[in-house]
Amino acid sequence: QVQLVESGGGLVQPGGSLRLSCAASRNIFSLYAMGWYRQAPGKQRELVARITSSSRINYADSVKGRFTISRDNAKNTVYLQMNSLKPEDTAVYYCNAIHEVLHQDYWGQGTQVTVSS
């Protein structure tokens, strides 16, 4: 079992920045790909960014050049640095861990990000 706890959401003005954190209950990064997803009201959940166990990274086109995913193995924590935020980035952001062989996955509880003036 893996518990994921997100933090760092909040209200920010357009053009501002936030950093989200996702703390895993144990060291899983050598076996799991870690991802950030988001879900806006009335929309499907979508992948924002993912980092694999081998550190391959991919981003949604809508956030390329503005968001950066990273991880700290010593702290069992994955981060999402979000810069140049836009109102359309408003959503609940979820952390996801998926075993790259067994495909068993876990979700955090979500953290709200609101971009508004």
TORPA-4810 file (N, C-alpha, C, O; in nm, 3 decimals):
<nodes>
NODE_1_0.084_-0.119_0.000_0.000_0.000_0.000_0.088_0.125_0.000_0.194_0.128_0.064_Q
NODE_2_0.043_0.226_-0.072_0.116_0.352_-0.079_0.019_0.465_-0.050_-0.088_0.473_-0.111_V
NODE_3_0.056_0.553_0.041_-0.023_0.674_0.064_0.049_0.792_0.001_0.170_0.806_0.011_Q
NODE_4_-0.030_0.876_-0.064_0.021_0.996_-0.128_-0.051_1.117_-0.068_-0.174_1.119_-0.061_L
NODE_5_0.025_1.215_-0.026_-0.033_1.334_0.036_0.016_1.457_-0.039_0.136_1.488_-0.040_V
NODE_6_-0.080_1.528_-0.101_-0.045_1.650_-0.174_-0.056_1.771_-0.083_-0.130_1.771_0.016_E
NODE_7_0.019_1.874_-0.118_0.010_2.002_-0.049_0.057_2.111_-0.144_0.117_2.082_-0.247_S
NODE_8_0.030_2.236_-0.107_0.082_2.348_-0.184_-0.019_2.420_-0.271_0.016_2.520_-0.334_G
NODE_9_-0.141_2.372_-0.276_-0.241_2.441_-0.356_-0.283_2.572_-0.291_-0.243_2.604_-0.179_G
NODE_10_-0.366_2.648_-0.365_-0.413_2.774_-0.311_-0.465_2.866_-0.419_-0.486_2.826_-0.533_G
NODE_11_-0.484_2.990_-0.380_-0.533_3.093_-0.470_-0.415_3.180_-0.514_-0.337_3.227_-0.431_L
NODE_12_-0.403_3.201_-0.644_-0.294_3.281_-0.697_-0.346_3.364_-0.813_-0.439_3.324_-0.882_V
NODE_13_-0.285_3.479_-0.833_-0.325_3.565_-0.943_-0.266_3.516_-1.075_-0.164_3.447_-1.075_Q
NODE_14_-0.329_3.548_-1.185_-0.271_3.512_-1.316_-0.128_3.564_-1.327_-0.097_3.676_-1.289_P
NODE_15_-0.043_3.478_-1.382_0.099_3.511_-1.393_0.181_3.469_-1.274_0.304_3.475_-1.277_G
NODE_16_0.114_3.427_-1.167_0.184_3.387_-1.046_0.235_3.244_-1.051_0.223_3.176_-1.153_G
NODE_17_0.292_3.200_-0.938_0.353_3.068_-0.929_0.306_2.995_-0.804_0.271_3.057_-0.703_S
NODE_18_0.306_2.864_-0.813_0.281_2.776_-0.700_0.369_2.653_-0.716_0.405_2.615_-0.827_L
NODE_19_0.403_2.592_-0.603_0.472_2.464_-0.608_0.391_2.362_-0.529_0.366_2.379_-0.410_R
NODE_20_0.350_2.257_-0.598_0.280_2.148_-0.534_0.379_2.040_-0.492_0.480_2.017_-0.558_L
NODE_21_0.348_1.975_-0.381_0.430_1.865_-0.331_0.344_1.741_-0.314_0.225_1.750_-0.281_S
NODE_22_0.404_1.628_-0.336_0.337_1.499_-0.316_0.432_1.408_-0.240_0.534_1.364_-0.293_C
NODE_23_0.398_1.381_-0.116_0.483_1.298_-0.032_0.431_1.155_-0.031_0.315_1.131_0.001_A
NODE_24_0.517_1.061_-0.067_0.481_0.919_-0.064_0.518_0.860_0.071_0.613_0.903_0.136_A
NODE_25_0.440_0.759_0.111_0.459_0.700_0.244_0.583_0.613_0.253_0.629_0.580_0.363_S
NODE_26_0.639_0.575_0.137_0.763_0.498_0.138_0.837_0.523_0.007_0.783_0.586_-0.084_R
NODE_27_0.958_0.473_-0.001_1.041_0.495_-0.119_0.993_0.406_-0.234_1.010_0.285_-0.231_N
NODE_28_0.933_0.468_-0.335_0.875_0.392_-0.446_0.927_0.434_-0.582_0.891_0.374_-0.683_I
NODE_29_1.012_0.535_-0.586_1.046_0.596_-0.713_1.123_0.503_-0.806_1.126_0.525_-0.927_F
NODE_30_1.186_0.400_-0.753_1.260_0.309_-0.840_1.168_0.212_-0.914_1.212_0.144_-1.007_S
NODE_31_1.042_0.205_-0.874_0.947_0.111_-0.933_0.825_0.178_-0.994_0.754_0.119_-1.076_L
NODE_32_0.800_0.302_-0.954_0.677_0.369_-0.993_0.705_0.493_-1.078_0.802_0.565_-1.056_Y
NODE_33_0.616_0.514_-1.175_0.611_0.643_-1.241_0.521_0.734_-1.158_0.417_0.691_-1.109_A
NODE_34_0.561_0.857_-1.143_0.485_0.953_-1.065_0.426_1.058_-1.158_0.494_1.109_-1.247_M
NODE_35_0.300_1.088_-1.137_0.236_1.184_-1.225_0.151_1.284_-1.150_0.104_1.258_-1.039_G
NODE_36_0.132_1.398_-1.212_0.036_1.498_-1.166_-0.076_1.505_-1.269_-0.052_1.518_-1.389_W
NODE_37_-0.198_1.496_-1.219_-0.318_1.509_-1.301_-0.399_1.627_-1.247_-0.376_1.674_-1.135_Y
NODE_38_-0.493_1.672_-1.328_-0.583_1.776_-1.280_-0.722_1.753_-1.336_-0.740_1.693_-1.442_R
NODE_39_-0.819_1.804_-1.261_-0.957_1.794_-1.305_-1.029_1.924_-1.273_-1.043_1.962_-1.157_Q
NODE_40_-1.073_1.990_-1.378_-1.151_2.112_-1.364_-1.299_2.076_-1.359_-1.337_1.969_-1.407_A
NODE_41_-1.382_2.163_-1.303_-1.526_2.134_-1.295_-1.586_2.105_-1.432_-1.567_2.181_-1.527_P
NODE_42_-1.657_1.995_-1.441_-1.722_1.958_-1.565_-1.632_1.899_-1.671_-1.676_1.874_-1.783_G
NODE_43_-1.506_1.876_-1.636_-1.411_1.821_-1.733_-1.352_1.690_-1.682_-1.359_1.659_-1.563_K
NODE_44_-1.295_1.614_-1.776_-1.230_1.489_-1.738_-1.094_1.517_-1.675_-1.031_1.619_-1.700_Q
NODE_45_-1.052_1.422_-1.594_-0.918_1.432_-1.536_-0.816_1.414_-1.647_-0.830_1.327_-1.733_R
NODE_46_-0.713_1.499_-1.645_-0.612_1.494_-1.750_-0.472_1.491_-1.691_-0.447_1.544_-1.583_E
NODE_47_-0.382_1.427_-1.764_-0.242_1.422_-1.722_-0.178_1.559_-1.745_-0.193_1.620_-1.851_L
NODE_48_-0.107_1.606_-1.644_-0.033_1.731_-1.653_0.115_1.706_-1.678_0.176_1.765_-1.768_V
NODE_49_0.173_1.616_-1.597_0.315_1.586_-1.609_0.343_1.451_-1.545_0.274_1.409_-1.452_A
NODE_50_0.446_1.384_-1.597_0.481_1.253_-1.543_0.631_1.237_-1.547_0.698_1.283_-1.639_R
NODE_51_0.685_1.169_-1.444_0.826_1.133_-1.442_0.835_0.985_-1.412_0.777_0.936_-1.315_I
NODE_52_0.907_0.912_-1.496_0.917_0.768_-1.479_1.031_0.732_-1.383_1.106_0.819_-1.338_T
NODE_53_1.041_0.603_-1.353_1.147_0.558_-1.263_1.285_0.587_-1.323_1.382_0.605_-1.250_S
NODE_54_1.294_0.590_-1.455_1.421_0.621_-1.522_1.435_0.769_-1.554_1.524_0.810_-1.629_S
NODE_55_1.347_0.850_-1.496_1.352_0.997_-1.505_1.312_1.052_-1.641_1.344_1.167_-1.673_S
NODE_56_1.244_0.973_-1.721_1.186_1.030_-1.842_1.067_1.116_-1.801_0.989_1.078_-1.713_R
NODE_57_1.055_1.230_-1.865_0.953_1.328_-1.827_0.869_1.363_-1.950_0.922_1.378_-2.060_I
NODE_58_0.740_1.374_-1.929_0.655_1.428_-2.034_0.553_1.522_-1.972_0.514_1.509_-1.856_N
NODE_59_0.509_1.618_-2.054_0.415_1.722_-2.012_0.299_1.730_-2.109_0.313_1.697_-2.227_Y
NODE_60_0.186_1.774_-2.058_0.076_1.811_-2.145_0.119_1.934_-2.225_0.192_2.019_-2.175_A
NODE_61_0.072_1.942_-2.349_0.110_2.056_-2.433_0.072_2.189_-2.369_0.142_2.289_-2.386_D
NODE_62_-0.037_2.189_-2.296_-0.089_2.313_-2.238_0.000_2.371_-2.128_-0.014_2.488_-2.092_S
NODE_63_0.092_2.289_-2.073_0.175_2.338_-1.963_0.323_2.339_-1.997_0.405_2.382_-1.916_V
NODE_64_0.359_2.293_-2.116_0.502_2.291_-2.154_0.561_2.431_-2.148_0.502_2.528_-2.195_K
NODE_65_0.679_2.438_-2.088_0.747_2.567_-2.074_0.704_2.646_-1.952_0.767_2.746_-1.919_G
NODE_66_0.598_2.602_-1.885_0.551_2.674_-1.766_0.561_2.589_-1.639_0.589_2.641_-1.531_R
NODE_67_0.539_2.459_-1.652_0.540_2.367_-1.537_0.664_2.279_-1.543_0.713_2.246_-1.650_F
NODE_68_0.712_2.243_-1.424_0.827_2.153_-1.414_0.800_2.049_-1.306_0.767_2.082_-1.193_T
NODE_69_0.815_1.922_-1.343_0.802_1.814_-1.246_0.941_1.771_-1.204_1.034_1.766_-1.285_I
NODE_70_0.955_1.741_-1.077_1.083_1.694_-1.024_1.057_1.606_-0.903_0.944_1.598_-0.854_S
NODE_71_1.163_1.540_-0.856_1.144_1.457_-0.738_1.270_1.460_-0.653_1.381_1.483_-0.702_R
NODE_72_1.249_1.436_-0.524_1.357_1.427_-0.427_1.351_1.287_-0.368_1.266_1.257_-0.284_D
NODE_73_1.441_1.202_-0.412_1.437_1.062_-0.367_1.455_1.048_-0.217_1.393_0.962_-0.154_N
NODE_74_1.538_1.132_-0.161_1.565_1.123_-0.017_1.441_1.157_0.066_1.425_1.107_0.177_A
NODE_75_1.355_1.242_0.011_1.235_1.284_0.084_1.109_1.211_0.035_1.000_1.238_0.085_K
NODE_76_1.124_1.120_-0.061_1.009_1.048_-0.118_0.901_1.146_-0.164_0.782_1.123_-0.145_N
NODE_77_0.943_1.254_-0.224_0.852_1.362_-0.260_0.869_1.402_-0.406_0.980_1.413_-0.457_T
NODE_78_0.757_1.423_-0.470_0.752_1.472_-0.608_0.695_1.613_-0.605_0.604_1.643_-0.527_V
NODE_79_0.748_1.698_-0.690_0.704_1.837_-0.694_0.650_1.874_-0.832_0.685_1.813_-0.933_Y
NODE_80_0.563_1.973_-0.832_0.520_2.033_-0.957_0.533_2.185_-0.940_0.452_2.247_-0.871_L
NODE_81_0.634_2.242_-1.003_0.652_2.386_-1.003_0.569_2.444_-1.116_0.587_2.409_-1.233_Q
NODE_82_0.479_2.534_-1.081_0.388_2.592_-1.180_0.412_2.742_-1.188_0.391_2.815_-1.091_M
NODE_83_0.457_2.787_-1.302_0.484_2.929_-1.326_0.390_2.984_-1.433_0.327_2.908_-1.507_N
NODE_84_0.382_3.114_-1.440_0.298_3.181_-1.541_0.158_3.122_-1.543_0.104_3.089_-1.649_S
NODE_85_0.100_3.109_-1.427_-0.031_3.044_-1.416_-0.140_3.124_-1.485_-0.139_3.247_-1.487_L
NODE_86_-0.233_3.049_-1.543_-0.345_3.107_-1.616_-0.475_3.064_-1.551_-0.479_2.962_-1.482_K
NODE_87_-0.583_3.140_-1.570_-0.712_3.098_-1.513_-0.752_2.957_-1.556_-0.817_2.885_-1.479_P
NODE_88_-0.715_2.917_-1.675_-0.751_2.783_-1.722_-0.671_2.672_-1.653_-0.698_2.554_-1.675_E
NODE_89_-0.575_2.707_-1.570_-0.505_2.608_-1.488_-0.582_2.575_-1.361_-0.544_2.484_-1.287_D
NODE_90_-0.689_2.647_-1.336_-0.770_2.622_-1.217_-0.828_2.482_-1.221_-0.895_2.444_-1.318_T
NODE_91_-0.802_2.405_-1.116_-0.847_2.267_-1.110_-0.807_2.207_-0.975_-0.732_2.268_-0.898_A
NODE_92_-0.856_2.088_-0.949_-0.802_2.008_-0.840_-0.688_1.925_-0.899_-0.705_1.856_-1.000_V
NODE_93_-0.574_1.933_-0.835_-0.455_1.863_-0.882_-0.432_1.738_-0.797_-0.435_1.743_-0.674_Y
NODE_94_-0.410_1.626_-0.866_-0.394_1.498_-0.799_-0.256_1.439_-0.830_-0.205_1.451_-0.941_Y
NODE_95_-0.200_1.377_-0.730_-0.077_1.303_-0.746_-0.111_1.156_-0.771_-0.203_1.102_-0.710_C
NODE_96_-0.036_1.093_-0.861_-0.060_0.953_-0.895_0.072_0.878_-0.897_0.175_0.929_-0.942_N
NODE_97_0.068_0.755_-0.847_0.183_0.665_-0.855_0.137_0.536_-0.922_0.038_0.477_-0.879_A
NODE_98_0.207_0.493_-1.025_0.170_0.369_-1.092_0.292_0.279_-1.107_0.396_0.321_-1.157_I
NODE_99_0.278_0.155_-1.063_0.385_0.057_-1.073_0.408_0.028_-1.222_0.314_-0.002_-1.295_H
NODE_100_0.530_0.038_-1.265_0.558_0.032_-1.408_0.549_-0.109_-1.466_0.547_-0.125_-1.588_E
NODE_101_0.544_-0.210_-1.381_0.530_-0.347_-1.429_0.391_-0.402_-1.396_0.324_-0.458_-1.482_V
NODE_102_0.349_-0.385_-1.272_0.221_-0.441_-1.226_0.103_-0.350_-1.258_-0.012_-0.395_-1.257_L
NODE_103_0.131_-0.224_-1.287_0.028_-0.125_-1.321_-0.070_-0.101_-1.208_-0.181_-0.053_-1.232_H
NODE_104_-0.033_-0.132_-1.089_-0.115_-0.096_-0.974_-0.092_0.052_-0.946_0.023_0.098_-0.945_Q
NODE_105_-0.199_0.125_-0.923_-0.180_0.268_-0.904_-0.249_0.320_-0.779_-0.341_0.258_-0.725_D
NODE_106_-0.202_0.434_-0.734_-0.250_0.501_-0.614_-0.271_0.650_-0.644_-0.203_0.708_-0.728_Y
NODE_107_-0.366_0.708_-0.571_-0.398_0.849_-0.588_-0.393_0.922_-0.455_-0.423_0.866_-0.350_W
NODE_108_-0.354_1.048_-0.463_-0.366_1.134_-0.347_-0.507_1.191_-0.339_-0.592_1.162_-0.423_G
NODE_109_-0.529_1.271_-0.237_-0.663_1.324_-0.211_-0.694_1.448_-0.295_-0.810_1.489_-0.305_Q
NODE_110_-0.593_1.506_-0.354_-0.612_1.625_-0.437_-0.590_1.754_-0.361_-0.611_1.761_-0.240_G
NODE_111_-0.546_1.856_-0.435_-0.528_1.989_-0.378_-0.580_2.091_-0.478_-0.553_2.081_-0.598_T
NODE_112_-0.655_2.188_-0.428_-0.720_2.285_-0.515_-0.623_2.395_-0.555_-0.554_2.452_-0.470_Q
NODE_113_-0.618_2.424_-0.684_-0.543_2.538_-0.737_-0.643_2.630_-0.807_-0.713_2.588_-0.899_V
NODE_114_-0.648_2.754_-0.763_-0.738_2.852_-0.823_-0.656_2.970_-0.871_-0.583_3.033_-0.793_T
NODE_115_-0.668_3.000_-1.000_-0.597_3.113_-1.058_-0.700_3.219_-1.095_-0.779_3.202_-1.188_V
NODE_116_-0.697_3.328_-1.021_-0.799_3.431_-1.040_-0.748_3.564_-0.986_-0.671_3.569_-0.891_S
NODE_117_-0.794_3.671_-1.051_-0.760_3.805_-1.002_-0.869_3.856_-0.908_-0.859_3.968_-0.856_S
</nodes>
